[in-house]
Amino acid sequence: MMRKRLGLIVGSIEVVVLWLASMTPSNGLRIIALRGWGAAIGAGCAIHHGLQVRVARRLVLGVDCFIAEGVTLDARGGLSVGSHVSINSGAQIWTAQHDIRSPDFAYVSAPVRIGDRAWINARSIILPGVSVGEGAVVAAGAVVTKDVAAWTMVGGVPASVIAERPKVDAYRLEAKRNKVWWW
């Protein structure tokens, strides 16, 4: 019981420290703080203010990722984000929740994977166990409850396919370069 309580205290401290670090005007300091708590962050990432992260040591961000303001990245169940991914304002990615069918409202978790070149639009929500394929787009405000195929666009609540996207062999966001006032 004492070990569980200590884990909750350390987890709470981590969330607060990382949130405070996210409020600094320095992209570099934000990345240093995340790496200090064990996150794997690729080169060229741009992270805006107000990021909330849970269990940074289970977070992997590929190269050249753009994380907008007010994003929540819950990595308790494991969160892997590919390269050249854009996650826009207020998006939430969850890897843990409670089981509503459980008589004691049990805690459950499952990893989330976001493929290369995906675009997670503003205020969208991705739930535990979901994989978003390469080049996929999640429309603003969508709630994603099941896997999203590569090069498709999903939207709605719950999200469903609303369009196909042309396959692009390669592109770069140049996330950090486009934020020249950050260091």
N, CA, C and O of each residue as an XYZ file, in Angstrom:
732
protein
N       0.823     -1.189      0.000
C       0.000      0.000      0.000
C       0.873      1.261      0.000
O       0.573      2.227     -0.701
N       1.946      1.245      0.785
C       2.837      2.396      0.860
C       3.523      2.647     -0.483
O       3.719      3.796     -0.881
N       3.886      1.566     -1.178
C       4.552      1.701     -2.480
C       3.609      2.341     -3.501
O       4.025      3.190     -4.289
N       2.335      1.928     -3.484
C       1.350      2.497     -4.398
C       1.147      3.984     -4.111
O       1.060      4.799     -5.030
N       1.075      4.321     -2.839
C       0.893      5.716     -2.443
C       2.086      6.563     -2.881
O       1.908      7.679     -3.367
N       3.296      6.042     -2.711
C       4.498      6.751     -3.132
C       4.495      6.951     -4.653
O       4.878      8.012     -5.146
N       4.060      5.924     -5.388
C       3.964      6.031     -6.842
C       2.998      7.129     -7.272
O       3.270      7.865     -8.221
N       1.865      7.239     -6.571
C       0.893      8.288     -6.868
C       1.462      9.671     -6.582
O       1.211     10.614     -7.333
N       2.223      9.798     -5.503
C       2.834     11.085     -5.159
C       3.864     11.487     -6.217
O       3.866     12.625     -6.687
N       4.737     10.550     -6.588
C       5.757     10.835     -7.610
C       5.088     11.167     -8.943
O       5.515     12.092     -9.633
N       4.052     10.428     -9.308
C       3.328     10.699    -10.545
C       2.703     12.081    -10.549
O       2.729     12.774    -11.567
N       2.144     12.484     -9.426
C       1.546     13.818     -9.318
C       2.602     14.903     -9.430
O       2.381     15.927    -10.077
N       3.747     14.681     -8.804
C       4.852     15.645     -8.903
C       5.319     15.756    -10.351
O       5.567     16.857    -10.843
N       5.438     14.620    -11.031
C       5.866     14.631    -12.435
C       4.917     15.464    -13.291
O       5.369     16.301    -14.072
N       3.610     15.248    -13.157
C       2.625     15.985    -13.953
C       2.766     17.486    -13.715
O       2.754     18.265    -14.668
N       2.900     17.897    -12.460
C       3.003     19.320    -12.132
C       4.311     19.905    -12.649
O       4.302     20.982    -13.246
N       5.433     19.225    -12.437
C       6.733     19.725    -12.900
C       6.757     19.876    -14.417
O       7.227     20.890    -14.934
N       6.255     18.878    -15.125
C       6.252     18.954    -16.588
C       5.301     20.039    -17.088
O       5.594     20.709    -18.078
N       4.177     20.215    -16.420
C       3.262     21.288    -16.819
C       3.910     22.646    -16.588
O       3.819     23.530    -17.440
N       4.565     22.820    -15.443
C       5.260     24.092    -15.173
C       6.352     24.335    -16.206
O       6.504     25.454    -16.697
N       7.119     23.290    -16.543
C       8.168     23.426    -17.565
C       7.560     23.804    -18.910
O       8.163     24.547    -19.684
N       6.357     23.287    -19.186
C       5.722     23.585    -20.471
C       5.304     25.050    -20.560
O       5.045     25.550    -21.655
N       5.235     25.740    -19.433
C       4.835     27.143    -19.442
C       6.026     28.084    -19.629
O       5.835     29.296    -19.732
N       7.245     27.555    -19.675
C       8.401     28.406    -19.931
C       8.398     28.826    -21.400
O       7.839     28.121    -22.241
N       9.014     29.964    -21.716
C       9.034     30.414    -23.113
C      10.147     29.782    -23.943
O      10.611     30.379    -24.914
N      10.570     28.599    -23.572
C      11.689     27.965    -24.258
C      11.359     26.534    -24.666
O      11.132     25.671    -23.818
N      11.336     26.296    -25.962
C      11.135     24.950    -26.480
C      12.229     24.011    -25.956
O      11.948     22.873    -25.579
N      13.461     24.488    -25.935
C      14.585     23.681    -25.462
C      14.406     23.218    -24.026
O      14.667     22.057    -23.713
N      13.958     24.123    -23.141
C      13.743     23.745    -21.742
C      12.602     22.745    -21.601
O      12.657     21.856    -20.752
N      11.576     22.885    -22.424
C      10.472     21.932    -22.386
C      10.969     20.530    -22.746
O      10.616     19.545    -22.098
N      11.783     20.461    -23.775
C      12.310     19.162    -24.211
C      13.263     18.587    -23.179
O      13.235     17.384    -22.920
N      14.105     19.418    -22.586
C      15.018     18.960    -21.532
C      14.223     18.377    -20.362
O      14.579     17.326    -19.830
N      13.153     19.055    -19.965
C      12.325     18.566    -18.849
C      11.700     17.210    -19.190
O      11.714     16.295    -18.367
N      11.158     17.085    -20.390
C      10.559     15.810    -20.792
C      11.594     14.692    -20.813
O      11.344     13.596    -20.312
N      12.750     14.972    -21.391
C      13.815     13.962    -21.425
C      14.291     13.631    -20.018
O      14.629     12.482    -19.733
N      14.322     14.619    -19.141
C      14.738     14.399    -17.755
C      13.827     13.420    -17.027
O      14.271     12.707    -16.127
N      12.567     13.383    -17.409
C      11.613     12.437    -16.828
C      11.534     11.153    -17.635
O      10.700     10.293    -17.351
N      12.410     11.010    -18.656
C      12.530      9.745    -19.360
C      11.890      9.658    -20.731
O      11.936      8.595    -21.351
N      11.289     10.740    -21.236
C      10.670     10.703    -22.565
C      11.752     10.637    -23.640
O      12.833     11.203    -23.482
N      11.448      9.941    -24.730
C      12.340      9.891    -25.895
C      11.788     10.887    -26.911
O      10.710     10.682    -27.468
N      12.529     11.958    -27.147
C      12.072     13.037    -28.029
C      13.053     13.149    -29.191
O      14.247     13.356    -28.972
N      12.566     13.016    -30.420
C      13.399     13.114    -31.609
C      13.827     14.548    -31.888
O      13.297     15.489    -31.297
N      14.773     14.705    -32.777
C      15.311     16.019    -33.141
C      14.250     16.848    -33.866
O      13.384     16.308    -34.555
N      14.336     18.160    -33.699
C      13.507     19.079    -34.463
C      12.073     19.212    -34.006
O      11.251     19.759    -34.741
N      11.742     18.731    -32.816
C      10.365     18.836    -32.329
C      10.091     20.234    -31.783
O      10.975     20.871    -31.210
N       8.866     20.698    -31.967
C       8.415     21.979    -31.422
C       7.236     21.699    -30.498
O       6.230     21.119    -30.905
N       7.383     22.124    -29.245
C       6.360     21.858    -28.236
C       5.887     23.192    -27.659
O       6.667     23.937    -27.066
N       4.605     23.479    -27.841
C       4.023     24.723    -27.342
C       3.706     24.626    -25.857
O       3.896     23.581    -25.234
N       3.225     25.724    -25.302
C       2.934     25.791    -23.867
C       1.675     25.012    -23.492
O       0.814     24.726    -24.325
N       1.608     24.685    -22.213
C       0.415     24.039    -21.676
C       0.322     22.541    -21.898
O      -0.748     21.958    -21.727
N       1.423     21.907    -22.277
C       1.419     20.453    -22.491
C       1.233     19.737    -21.158
O       1.894     20.060    -20.170
N       0.323     18.758    -21.140
C       0.171     17.882    -19.983
C       0.628     16.494    -20.388
O       0.159     15.940    -21.382
N       1.551     15.934    -19.611
C       2.079     14.597    -19.892
C       1.929     13.748    -18.648
O       2.200     14.202    -17.536
N       1.498     12.523    -18.841
C       1.449     11.546    -17.761
C       2.405     10.413    -18.113
O       2.312      9.824    -19.189
N       3.317     10.114    -17.204
C       4.327      9.057    -17.289
C       5.212      9.248    -18.537
O       5.147      8.484    -19.500
N       6.022     10.281    -18.472
C       6.895     10.660    -19.591
C       7.807      9.529    -20.040
O       8.136      9.449    -21.223
N       8.220      8.663    -19.143
C       9.154      7.588    -19.513
C       8.550      6.599    -20.515
O       9.273      5.798    -21.107
N       7.251      6.651    -20.702
C       6.583      5.774    -21.673
C       6.150      6.539    -22.936
O       5.354      6.044    -23.734
N       6.690      7.752    -23.096
C       6.375      8.589    -24.247
C       7.528      8.578    -25.240
O       8.682      8.789    -24.866
N       7.211      8.331    -26.501
C       8.193      8.391    -27.587
C       7.643      9.328    -28.657
O       6.559      9.099    -29.195
N       8.399     10.391    -28.965
C       8.057     11.294    -30.065
C       9.136     11.160    -31.122
O      10.321     11.256    -30.805
N       8.752     10.942    -32.370
C       9.710     10.858    -33.470
C      10.304     12.220    -33.787
O      10.098     13.176    -33.039
N      11.029     12.315    -34.872
C      11.649     13.585    -35.266
C      10.609     14.508    -35.882
O       9.620     14.061    -36.462
N      10.858     15.821    -35.740
C      10.085     16.855    -36.423
C       8.598     16.792    -36.102
O       7.761     16.891    -37.000
N       8.268     16.627    -34.822
C       6.861     16.621    -34.405
C       6.463     18.002    -33.914
O       7.270     18.710    -33.311
N       5.234     18.379    -34.170
C       4.668     19.651    -33.730
C       3.572     19.350    -32.719
O       2.591     18.677    -33.035
N       3.748     19.856    -31.495
C       2.755     19.682    -30.437
C       2.254     21.078    -30.070
O       3.006     21.877    -29.514
N       0.996     21.376    -30.374
C       0.418     22.704    -30.149
C       0.088     22.909    -28.667
O       0.334     22.038    -27.833
N      -0.471     24.077    -28.365
C      -0.764     24.432    -26.985
C      -1.938     23.636    -26.430
O      -2.882     23.292    -27.141
N      -1.841     23.353    -25.121
C      -2.932     22.706    -24.411
C      -3.177     21.249    -24.752
O      -4.286     20.752    -24.555
N      -2.173     20.554    -25.256
C      -2.308     19.145    -25.620
C      -2.094     18.264    -24.391
O      -1.262     18.574    -23.538
N      -2.845     17.164    -24.303
C      -2.652     16.160    -23.262
C      -2.122     14.886    -23.898
O      -2.743     14.331    -24.804
N      -0.968     14.423    -23.419
C      -0.372     13.161    -23.871
C      -0.280     12.237    -22.668
O       0.597     12.398    -21.820
N      -1.177     11.280    -22.597
C      -1.208     10.309    -21.505
C      -0.431      9.076    -21.959
O      -0.893      8.329    -22.822
N       0.735      8.868    -21.384
C       1.576      7.742    -21.795
C       1.586      6.620    -20.755
O       2.469      5.763    -20.801
N       0.645      6.599    -19.831
C       0.630      5.564    -18.795
C       0.626      4.166    -19.394
O       1.285      3.269    -18.867
N      -0.101      3.965    -20.483
C      -0.153      2.663    -21.141
C       0.838      2.526    -22.276
O       0.893      1.479    -22.921
N       1.625      3.563    -22.537
C       2.592      3.584    -23.628
C       2.058      4.390    -24.803
O       0.989      4.090    -25.333
N       2.801      5.408    -25.208
C       2.392      6.272    -26.315
C       3.566      6.478    -27.253
O       4.606      7.006    -26.858
N       3.394      6.059    -28.495
C       4.429      6.183    -29.515
C       3.891      7.049    -30.655
O       2.896      6.711    -31.297
N       4.570      8.171    -30.890
C       4.184      9.107    -31.940
C       5.287      9.088    -32.985
O       6.456      9.284    -32.652
N       4.936      8.856    -34.239
C       5.905      8.781    -35.325
C       6.538     10.121    -35.645
O       6.385     11.084    -34.893
N       7.238     10.182    -36.747
C       7.927     11.397    -37.193
C       7.022     12.246    -38.077
O       6.133     11.736    -38.759
N       7.271     13.565    -38.048
C       6.548     14.544    -38.877
C       5.049     14.536    -38.573
O       4.221     14.663    -39.475
N       4.717     14.386    -37.291
C       3.323     14.344    -36.838
C       2.946     15.703    -36.265
O       3.732     16.323    -35.549
N       1.748     16.161    -36.582
C       1.215     17.408    -36.035
C       0.046     17.077    -35.117
O      -0.921     16.436    -35.528
N       0.151     17.527    -33.859
C      -0.923     17.355    -32.877
C      -1.361     18.755    -32.471
O      -0.602     19.490    -31.840
N      -2.583     19.118    -32.833
C      -3.034     20.496    -32.698
C      -3.698     20.803    -31.360
O      -3.927     19.916    -30.538
N      -3.999     22.085    -31.168
C      -4.461     22.659    -29.902
C      -5.574     21.856    -29.236
O      -6.580     21.509    -29.854
N      -5.358     21.577    -27.970
C      -6.376     20.940    -27.148
C      -6.622     19.467    -27.415
O      -7.526     18.882    -26.818
N      -5.846     18.851    -28.293
C      -6.022     17.419    -28.554
C      -5.664     16.622    -27.303
O      -4.813     17.033    -26.514
N      -6.318     15.488    -27.134
C      -6.069     14.609    -25.992
C      -5.847     13.195    -26.498
O      -6.649     12.664    -27.266
N      -4.751     12.592    -26.059
C      -4.472     11.200    -26.387
C      -4.376     10.444    -25.074
O      -3.503     10.717    -24.249
N      -5.285      9.488    -24.886
C      -5.397      8.750    -23.632
C      -4.998      7.293    -23.821
O      -5.369      6.661    -24.810
N      -4.240      6.767    -22.865
C      -3.845      5.356    -22.898
C      -4.372      4.582    -21.691
O      -4.124      3.384    -21.563
N      -5.093      5.259    -20.816
C      -5.636      4.603    -19.628
C      -7.001      5.196    -19.304
O      -7.280      6.360    -19.589
N      -7.835      4.369    -18.705
C      -9.174      4.802    -18.320
C      -9.733      3.788    -17.329
O      -9.031      2.868    -16.910
N     -10.982      3.958    -16.962
C     -11.662      2.995    -16.099
C     -12.589      2.130    -16.942
O     -13.161      2.590    -17.931
N     -12.728      0.883    -16.540
C     -13.610     -0.054    -17.222
C     -15.025      0.112    -16.677
O     -15.301     -0.237    -15.529
N     -15.919      0.647    -17.508
C     -17.279      0.911    -17.026
C     -18.068     -0.364    -16.754
O     -19.091     -0.330    -16.070
N     -17.599     -1.483    -17.285
C     -18.278     -2.765    -17.049
C     -17.797     -3.457    -15.774
O     -18.407     -4.424    -15.317
N     -16.727     -2.967    -15.220
C     -16.148     -3.574    -14.026
C     -16.957     -3.201    -12.785
O     -17.357     -2.046    -12.638
N     -17.201     -4.154    -11.897
C     -17.957     -3.839    -10.684
C     -17.214     -2.884     -9.748
O     -17.833     -2.209     -8.925
N     -15.886     -2.830     -9.875
C     -15.126     -1.908     -9.026
C     -14.474     -0.784     -9.840
O     -13.539     -0.136     -9.371
N     -14.983     -0.552    -11.086
C     -14.519      0.555    -11.936
C     -13.010      0.453    -12.150
O     -12.286      1.441    -12.026
N     -12.545     -0.758    -12.474
C     -11.118     -1.075    -12.571
C     -10.385     -0.198    -13.577
O     -10.933      0.195    -14.607
N      -9.144      0.092    -13.252
C      -8.235      0.848    -14.118
C      -7.725     -0.092    -15.211
O      -7.274     -1.200    -14.921
N      -7.796      0.353    -16.464
C      -7.276     -0.423    -17.584
C      -6.452      0.501    -18.472
O      -6.706      1.703    -18.547
N      -5.458     -0.084    -19.146
C      -4.641      0.723    -20.050
C      -4.288     -0.088    -21.287
O      -4.283     -1.319    -21.263
N      -3.995      0.621    -22.361
C      -3.570     -0.001    -23.611
C      -2.774      1.040    -24.398
O      -3.135      2.216    -24.398
N      -1.703      0.627    -25.065
C      -0.864      1.590    -25.775
C      -1.573      2.230    -26.966
O      -2.485      1.649    -27.555
N      -1.134      3.431    -27.301
C      -1.607      4.150    -28.485
C      -0.406      4.387    -29.385
O       0.682      4.723    -28.917
N      -0.618      4.207    -30.685
C       0.433      4.432    -31.670
C      -0.083      5.385    -32.735
O      -1.156      5.182    -33.304
N       0.703      6.436    -32.997
C       0.389      7.410    -34.043
C       1.465      7.258    -35.117
O       2.650      7.416    -34.824
N       1.075      6.957    -36.346
C       2.024      6.730    -37.430
C       2.651      8.016    -37.961
O       2.174      9.117    -37.687
N       3.724      7.855    -38.720
C       4.410      8.982    -39.356
C       3.423      9.804    -40.190
O       2.479      9.272    -40.774
N       3.669     11.109    -40.225
C       2.926     12.054    -41.057
C       1.435     12.150    -40.751
O       0.662     12.623    -41.585
N       1.028     11.710    -39.577
C      -0.378     11.834    -39.180
C      -0.653     13.258    -38.711
O       0.259     13.985    -38.317
N      -1.905     13.633    -38.759
C      -2.332     14.957    -38.325
C      -3.511     14.780    -37.380
O      -4.581     14.327    -37.786
N      -3.309     15.139    -36.115
C      -4.338     15.046    -35.086
C      -4.850     16.471    -34.858
O      -4.157     17.297    -34.266
N      -6.053     16.748    -35.326
C      -6.586     18.110    -35.302
C      -7.045     18.562    -33.926
O      -7.109     17.774    -32.982
N      -7.362     19.846    -33.831
C      -7.728     20.512    -32.586
C      -8.891     19.829    -31.874
O      -9.878     19.420    -32.486
N      -8.737     19.724    -30.585
C      -9.758     19.213    -29.667
C     -10.272     17.815    -29.995
O     -11.373     17.437    -29.594
N      -9.465     17.055    -30.725
C      -9.839     15.661    -30.964
C      -9.376     14.817    -29.776
O      -8.497     15.224    -29.016
N      -9.976     13.645    -29.629
C      -9.658     12.746    -28.521
C      -9.385     11.364    -29.105
O     -10.164     10.849    -29.906
N      -8.271     10.775    -28.691
C      -7.922      9.412    -29.089
C      -7.919      8.572    -27.817
O      -7.263      8.925    -26.837
N      -8.647      7.469    -27.834
C      -8.820      6.632    -26.645
C      -7.829      5.467    -26.616
O      -7.215      5.156    -27.636
N      -7.667      4.818    -25.454
C      -6.684      3.753    -25.280
C      -6.809      2.633    -26.309
O      -7.906      2.245    -26.711
N      -5.639      2.124    -26.721
C      -5.572      0.970    -27.612
C      -5.693      1.285    -29.090
O      -5.669      0.369    -29.912
N      -5.822      2.545    -29.451
C      -6.025      2.943    -30.847
C      -4.687      3.111    -31.561
O      -3.714      3.592    -30.980
N      -4.658      2.709    -32.822
C      -3.523      3.002    -33.710
C      -4.029      3.904    -34.824
O      -5.038      3.616    -35.467
N      -3.313      4.996    -35.041
C      -3.624      5.918    -36.128
C      -2.549      5.697    -37.180
O      -1.365      5.899    -36.912
N      -2.954      5.285    -38.372
C      -2.019      4.898    -39.422
C      -1.235      6.052    -40.019
O      -1.544      7.223    -39.794
N      -0.225      5.698    -40.778
C       0.626      6.678    -41.449
C      -0.215      7.607    -42.315
O      -1.083      7.157    -43.062
N       0.049      8.900    -42.208
C      -0.610      9.879    -43.050
C      -2.081     10.095    -42.772
O      -2.736     10.841    -43.499
N      -2.618      9.466    -41.745
C      -4.037      9.615    -41.425
C      -4.308     10.995    -40.829
O      -3.415     11.621    -40.259
N      -5.544     11.458    -40.966
C      -5.977     12.735    -40.413
C      -7.168     12.481    -39.504
O      -8.127     11.813    -39.890
N      -7.097     13.024    -38.287
C      -8.219     12.987    -37.356
C      -8.810     14.392    -37.337
O      -8.139     15.341    -36.931
N     -10.058     14.531    -37.773
C     -10.707     15.838    -37.874
C     -10.893     16.476    -36.503
O     -10.918     15.792    -35.480
N     -11.021     17.787    -36.503
C     -11.229     18.537    -35.270
C     -12.461     18.024    -34.536
O     -13.514     17.813    -35.137
N     -12.314     17.827    -33.232
C     -13.419     17.410    -32.390
C     -13.804     15.940    -32.468
O     -14.751     15.520    -31.803
N     -13.097     15.155    -33.259
C     -13.420     13.732    -33.391
C     -13.068     12.974    -32.111
O     -12.157     13.362    -31.380
N     -13.792     11.901    -31.853
C     -13.472     10.988    -30.757
C     -13.156      9.643    -31.393
O     -14.040      8.973    -31.927
N     -11.887      9.256    -31.332
C     -11.400      8.056    -32.014
C     -11.409      6.891    -31.040
O     -10.682      6.888    -30.047
N     -12.251      5.891    -31.340
C     -12.423      4.741    -30.461
C     -11.870      3.453    -31.055
O     -11.762      2.440    -30.364
N     -11.516      3.496    -32.354
C     -10.961      2.302    -33.000
C      -9.873      2.731    -33.980
O      -9.746      3.914    -34.297
N      -9.094      1.770    -34.456
C      -7.952      2.058    -35.320
C      -8.357      2.854    -36.559
O      -9.455      2.704    -37.096
N      -7.418      3.710    -36.993
C      -7.603      4.530    -38.189
C      -6.613      4.035    -39.237
O      -5.408      3.998    -38.988
N      -7.116      3.656    -40.406
C      -6.257      3.151    -41.484
C      -5.362      4.266    -42.029
O      -5.701      5.447    -41.955
N      -4.221      3.866    -42.575
C      -3.300      4.820    -43.183
C      -3.997      5.591    -44.299
O      -4.834      5.052    -45.023
N      -3.633      6.856    -44.418
C      -4.070      7.734    -45.512
C      -5.585      7.883    -45.612
O      -6.141      8.007    -46.703
N      -6.249      7.869    -44.440
C      -7.675      8.158    -44.394
C      -7.910      9.330    -43.455
O      -7.057      9.667    -42.634
N      -9.084      9.948    -43.587
C      -9.494     11.006    -42.666
C     -10.726     10.521    -41.935
O     -11.673     10.027    -42.547
N     -10.706     10.665    -40.615
C     -11.850     10.288    -39.801
C     -12.379     11.513    -39.072
O     -11.635     12.450    -38.782
N     -13.668     11.493    -38.783
C     -14.284     12.582    -38.039
C     -15.562     12.109    -37.392
O     -16.093     11.053    -37.734
N     -16.050     12.893    -36.458
C     -17.319     12.590    -35.796
C     -17.140     11.934    -34.449
O     -16.023     11.696    -33.989
N     -18.295     11.642    -33.814
C     -18.329     11.028    -32.494
C     -19.308      9.865    -32.533
O     -20.514     10.105    -32.588
N     -18.854      8.624    -32.507
C     -17.447      8.208    -32.611
C     -16.951      8.409    -34.047
O     -17.737      8.461    -34.993
N     -15.647      8.517    -34.179
C     -15.046      8.802    -35.484
C     -15.287      7.673    -36.475
O     -15.246      6.491    -36.131
N     -15.537      8.075    -37.713
C     -15.655      7.125    -38.821
C     -14.988      7.749    -40.041
O     -14.727      8.952    -40.064
N     -14.715      6.942    -41.041
C     -14.017      7.427    -42.230
C     -14.909      8.416    -42.974
O     -16.074      8.137    -43.256
N     -14.329      9.587    -43.288
C     -15.071     10.594    -44.047
C     -14.378     10.926    -45.369
O     -14.983     11.548    -46.243
N     -13.110     10.517    -45.526
C     -12.413     10.790    -46.784
C     -11.150      9.949    -46.867
O     -10.622      9.470    -45.863
N     -10.692      9.789    -48.084
C      -9.371      9.190    -48.326
C      -8.407     10.329    -48.579
O      -8.801     11.400    -49.041
N      -7.146     10.091    -48.275
C      -6.120     11.111    -48.459
C      -5.091     10.580    -49.451
O      -4.701      9.416    -49.365
N      -4.644     11.417    -50.395
C      -3.608     10.942    -51.320
C      -2.331     10.598    -50.564
O      -1.914     11.329    -49.665
N      -1.720      9.491    -50.933
C      -0.480      9.082    -50.284
C       0.655     10.009    -50.711
O       0.839     10.298    -51.893
N       1.401     10.460    -49.721
C       2.561     11.319    -49.946
C       3.775     10.553    -49.464
O       3.832     10.148    -48.303
N       4.745     10.347    -50.339
C       5.907      9.543    -49.963
C       6.729     10.157    -48.841
O       7.228      9.439    -47.973
N       6.875     11.458    -48.849
C       7.670     12.086    -47.794
C       7.358     13.580    -47.731
O       7.166     14.240    -48.752
N       7.315     14.077    -46.529
C       7.284     15.514    -46.332
C       7.823     15.815    -44.953
O       7.890     14.937    -44.093
N       8.198     17.028    -44.752
C       8.755     17.471    -43.488
C       7.905     18.619    -42.961
O       7.535     19.515    -43.720
N       7.599     18.602    -41.700
C       6.894     19.726    -41.084
C       7.838     20.894    -40.845
O       7.441     22.058    -40.907
N       9.083     20.566    -40.575
C      10.069     21.571    -40.165
C       9.528     22.357    -38.975
O       9.594     23.586    -38.932
N       8.998     21.621    -38.025
C       8.313     22.186    -36.869
C       9.178     23.181    -36.102
O       8.735     24.294    -35.821
N      10.385     22.798    -35.767
C      11.226     23.686    -34.963
C      11.730     24.864    -35.786
O      11.815     25.982    -35.277
N      12.060     24.628    -37.038
C      12.572     25.706    -37.887
C      11.531     26.801    -38.079
O      11.878     27.977    -38.188
N      10.281     26.427    -38.120
C       9.216     27.409    -38.292
C       8.884     28.154    -37.008
O       8.018     29.029    -37.010
N       9.541     27.828    -35.939
C       9.392     28.546    -34.668
C      10.751     29.132    -34.299
O      11.336     28.759    -33.282
N      11.251     30.046    -35.122
C      12.622     30.540    -34.985
C      12.892     31.275    -33.689
O      14.052     31.382    -33.293
N      11.885     31.783    -33.015
C      12.102     32.510    -31.775
C      12.302     31.592    -30.593
O      12.548     32.062    -29.482
N      12.203     30.301    -30.804
C      12.462     29.343    -29.731
C      13.900     28.884    -29.819
O      14.504     28.893    -30.892
N      14.433     28.489    -28.705
C      15.776     27.885    -28.721
C      15.727     26.554    -28.032
O      16.747     25.873    -27.930
